[in-house]
Amino acid sequence: MKTEWKEISATRKSLEVEVPAETVEAKVKDTLQKLSGTVTLPGFRPGKAPMGMLKARFWKEIKDEVLGDLAPEIIKNALDEEKLEPVDDPKLEEVSFKDGEPLTFTASIEVVPPFDLPEYKGIELTREKVETDDKELDDILEKMRDDAAQWAPVEDRAAQEKDLVHLDMGIAFQEGDEEPVQHDDLPFVVGDTNLPPEVVETISGMKAGETKETKPFTYPEDWYDAKLAGKKAVVTVSVKEIKVKDLPELDDDFGKMLAERYGKKDVTDLAGFREAMREDVLQEKEMRRERALREKALADVSEKVEVEIPQSLVERELQVRMEEIAMGLSQQGIDIQSARLDWNKMREEHRDGAVDGVRRQLVANRIATEEKLSVSEKDIDQRLTQIAMQTGETLEQIKERLEEDGRLGRLRDQVRRDAVVDFIIDNAKINEEA
């Protein structure tokens, strides 16, 4: 057996292989023997067809099976011998497989390049101080008050900023032969941007019962509704009703209502809810602080590593990020097929982040190897159980779903990365912000 490595780049290697003719012939005979018991040829009983005839009849299938058996094992042994870690399936090129001759092929393999780890024990980190103040609590209460407001009808005045207007809207296209579009009883908060500025300008100042028409205008080319984008139109607006927000009083009754809504059983007044809210805000900030500390711990180590990142890993990371964006949009009720999204542009916008993400995972994997930080099935099941509690699925259901999506391996990487971050933080010098 002859194997020879050639370096194409830091991340791509070429393995030239020559398998002796006698090794290939032995494998061909084994394959023929198995084949003879499963196929029949006209004029012969099962298992009685001459090997030469079987060989001639099924030579392509035999070659494919022999190559499929020999190549992966040869490549794996060669990678192990050189301590190389592949990041994608090898690509076989220049395959020469002739009866009675040595088998030769070249395997193109993308690998994790070697790199030196910086010092990751004893790094200095700063844990940010967590605090809140009365103004922050006032702003949160005001937002809750706004959310709890009721819409009350108003009469004898024109629509103003932040009013809720119910209107009928007819869109007449000025070019082509498209049929007009009619929307009835459409709710719209004056000042929102989900209607063109020309329509908003027309609505402002209108009273209930009035009808007005915009001047001809053109919808922007990147308008969120692809059916209207770039179309010239005149919009007729009829205001049916105007409502204004009626904010609840900021009193103990309001505090008690909020306490019931947010499960604060022992709170009976506004002051009590305010203090409970203060504790929640601090707790949320503490959680964000710890997430930031963990993020910085691995980032500080990774940014010191100089390594060429395998492109297939970057593309894989980008694909995952695009799928997560698509899933998030779908959960918001956005039809990604008609949303006119420029996925290529978004991929490029996320490329630097994907490169950093892959770099951090490579560094985490190396530290895990150096420190013998293993991930057990129990660790995986614990993380899956946390996800299942959030989604309402059983452990078996969530595991099956992630396996089908091909995301179980990614979850395993995340658990391993978390173990590495725990190790870095446990061995770090952490300064508390004054």
N, C-alpha and C positions, 0 to 999 in steps of 0.2 A: 504494500500500500504506500503510495506516495502522496504527500500533501505539502503544499507550499503556500504560505501567506504572502500577499502583496498589499501594501498600504496605498489606498486611493486618497484618503484624507484621514483626519483624526477620528472621524466618526464612521468611515466606511472602509471595510476590508474586502479583499478578494481572495478566496480560497480555491486554489487549483488542485484537483483531485485526480488520481489515476488508480483504479482498482484493478488488480491482476486478473487476467482472463480466467484462470482456474477458479478464483473466488466468485466471479460472475457466473461461470458455467454451473458451479455447484448450486448457486441460488436459483438459476434458471431451471435446473432439474427439480429442485424442491417445489418450485412454483408449478411446473408441469405435472408433477405427481399429484399435487392438490387439485389441479385443474381437471385431470383425467377422471376423477371421481365425481365431478359435478356437471360435465358437459357430455353430449353424445354427438357422434358424426354419423351421417347416413351410411348404413351397411355394417355398422359395428355396434356390439352390445355395450352398455355403459361400462366404462373402465377398460375397454379392450381396444380402443383406437390406438394406432401406432403413435409413439411420441413425436416422431418426425412430422406426421400429418397435423397433430395438435399444435406443434410448434409453428408450422407454416401458417395454419389457419388463425391462430391467436397470438401471433408474434407481437403485435402492437400492445395488446393487453398485458402480455407477459413482461415486456420491457417496462411498461408503466408501473407494474406492481413491484418488479425487482428494484427499479430506481427509487420508488417510494419507500421500500424497505431499507435499502442501503444508505441513501443520501442523508436522511435525518440523523442516523446514528453516527455516521462518519463526521458530519458537521458538528454535532454535539460534542463528540470526543475531542475534536480539534479546538473548539471553543474552550472547553474545560482545561485542556492542556495549556493554552495560552492565557487562561483566566480572563476571557473576554465575555462580556454580557451583551447578548443581542437585544435589540429593542423592537425588532420586527421579524417576520418570517423571511428566511433567506430566499433569494431569487436565483434559480438555476439557469445558467447560460452555457452556450457552447457545448451542449451535451452530445457525446459521440458514443453510441451504443450499437455495436455490430457483433453479430454472432461469431464467437471464437476469438474475439479481440478484447483487449482491456477496455473497461468503461472509463471514460474521462468526462469531466464536467468542471465548470467554474461556478462557485457560489458567491454571489454578491451579498454582503451582510452589513447592515448598519448596527453599530455597537456603541455602548457607552464609552467615551474616551477616558483615558486615565487622567486623574487630576489630584492635586494635593489638597488635603483638608487644612484649613487654618486652625488656630487654637480655638476650641469651642468649650473648653472647661474654664471656669473662672472669668467669663466675660462680664463686663459691667452693664447693668440694666437699671433703669429708673422707673419706679412704680409711681404713677401720677397720683396726686392728691385728689380725693373725691369730696365735693361739697355742693351745696345748693344754697339759694338765698330766697328771700321773700318775693322778689320780682319774678323769678322763674316759676315759683308756685302760683303767683297771681296770673301769669300768662297761661299756665296750664288750666287753671280754673276758668279763665275767660274763654279758652278754647272749648272746654266742656260745656260751658254756658251757651256758647254759640251752637254747639252740636245739639243741645237740648231745646233749642228755640223752636217755636211753632210759627207757621206762616199764617198771617192774618190779612184778610182782604182790606184794601184801601180804595177810597173813591175820591173823585174830584181833585186828583193831582196826576201829573205825568210820571212815567216810569223813570226811576233814578238808579244810580249805581247800586248794585247788590240787591235790587228788587227781583222777586220771582215773577216772571211774566208768562202767562199761558197764551199762546198765539197760534193762529193758522198761517201757514207759509206756503205760497205757491211759487215754484221756480219755472220761469219760461225761458227756454234757450233761444239765443238770438241768431244762431247759425245752424245749418243742417235742418233735418226734419224730425228731431227727437221730440217725443211727447213730453209735455210739461210734467213736473213732479209736484205732488201735493202732500204736505204734512199738516195734519190737524191736531189741535190741542197739544202743541209742542211746548214743554216746559223749558224756560231759559232764564238763567240768572244774568241780569244785565252786568256786563263787564267780563263775562267769560269769553274764551277764545274759540269755542266750538262752532261759532258762526262767523262768516266773513265780516271784516270791519265795516263794509258798506251797509250790511244788514243791521249790525249793532248800532251804527250811527243813526239809522232810520228809526229803530225801536226807541232809542233814547228820546224822551220828550213826548212820546205818544201817550194818550189816555185810553182807558178801556173803552171799547166800542169803535175806535178809530181804525182806518185802513190807509196804508201808505204804500208807495212803490219806490223802490230804489232806482237810481240811475243805472244804466248798463255798466256792468263790471265783469272782470274775468277772474274765475277762481284760480288760486295759485297752482302751479304745476305739481307741487308736492302736497296738495291738499289731502287730508287723511282719507277722504272718500274718493276712491279712484274713479267713480262714475261721474264725479263733478270736476275733477282736476283739469285745469286748462280750458274749461268751458266758459263761454261768454253768456251772461244771463241777466235777466231782470227779475227781482224777487218782490212779490207782493206780500205784505205783512198785515195781518188783522189782529189787534190786541184784544183778547177776550176778557182777561182779568189780570189785575196787578195785586201782588201780595208783598208784605214787608215782614221781616223777622220780628217776632215778639219774644224778647229775651226774658228768661225767668229771673226773679229777684235772687241776688246772691245772699241768701239767708239760711237759717238752720234747716228749714224744710227742704231747700235745695241740697244742702249737705247730707241730710238723711236719705234723700232720694239717690244721690250718687253713691252713698255707702251701701245701699241695698243693691244697686246695679253692679258694683264692683266687689261684692261679697265681704264687706267690712261689717261683720255682724255686731260688733261691740260699739260701733260709732253711731251717735245719735244727733250730732249737730255739725255745723260747718267747721268749727275749730277742730273738732275731733277728726273729721275727714281730711282736713288740711295736714294734720300731723301724720296721719296714715299715708297720705300721698307723699309727704316728705320722705318717709321711710322707703316707699316704693321707688321714688326717684333715685335715692342714694343707692339702693340695691341694684337698680338697672345700670347706674353709672359704674358701680363696682364690677359688674359683669362685663361691661364694655371695656373697662380698664384692664381686666385680666385677659380679655381677648386681644387687646392691643399689645399687651406685654408679651403674650405668646407669639403673636405675629412678628413682633420686633426681634424676639430672641432668635428665631430661625433666619429672619431677613438679615440680621447683623452678621451672622456666620456666612450665609450664602453669598452676600454681595462681595465678599473677599475672595471668592472662588473664581478663578479664570479657567473656563472650559468651553469648548465648542459644543453647542447644544444640538443633539440629533434632530434633524428637521421633521422626521416622522413623528417624534414625540410632541413637537410643537404643533403640528397639524392635528394630531389626536386631541391635544388639549384645547385647541381652537374649536374643534368640532363639538366637544363636550360643552364649551361655553356657549356656542351658538344654540345648541339644543336646550340649554338651561334658559337662555333668553326667550326662545320660542315657547317653552313651557310656561314661563312667567307671563308672557303676553296672552297666551291662550287662557290662563287662569283668570286674567282680567277681562275676558270676553272679547278680545281683539282677534279678528280673523286675519291670521298672518299671510294668507294667500292673497288677500285684497288690500293689504296695508301698505303696499308699495315700499317695502323695506329693501334697502341696498345691503344685502348680506355680505357681498365682497368688501364693501367699505367697512362694515362692522367688524369683519374678520381682521382687517388691517389695523383698525383702531384698537383691537384687543391683542394684537400680536406681541407687543412688548410685555404685556401682562402675562401672556401665555409662556413666553420665554422665561420670565422670572419664576413662574409657577413650576415649570419643568426643572429649572436649576435648583429650586428649593427641594423638590422631591428627590433629585439625584443626590444632593448633599445629605438629606435625611436618610436615604437608603444606605449611603456609605457610613454614616455615623452609627446607624443601627447595626451594620455588619461589624464595625470596629468594636462596639460596646456589647455585642451579642444581645441586642434588644429584640426579642422575638415577639411575634403576634400569634396568640393561641386562638383556637376556635371559640373558646369561651369569651375572649376579648371581642371577637367579631359578633358573637351572639348578643353580648351586652349592648353593643352599638346598634345592632338591628332591633333589639327590644325597645330602645329609646325611640327609634324611628317609627316602629310599629305603634307605640303609644300615641304618637302625634297623628298618624294616619288612620288609626282605628283598625289596622290589619293585624293578623296573627303573625307570629315570628316566621312560620312556614310560608305564609303568603308573601311577606316582604322579601324573604330570601329568594323565593322562586321568581318574583318579579325582577329583582335586581340581577339575577342570573340570566334571565331572558333578555334584559336590556344590555347585558354586558357590563354592568356597573358594579358588580360585586368585587372585582379586582381593584377598582378605584376606591371603594370603601376600605378595602384592606390596606391600600396605600395611605389613606387618611388616618387609619388607626395606628399604623406604624409611625407616621409622621408625628402624631400626637404623643406617642411614647418617646420619640426623640426630643420633642420640645420639652416634655416633662423632665427629661434627663438634663438638658441644657439649663433650664431654670433652677433645678435642684442644685446644680453645681455653679450657678452664677453668683456674682456679688451684686445684690439688689439694693439700690439706694432708694429711700423713701423721699418723695418730693416734699419739700417744706411747705 
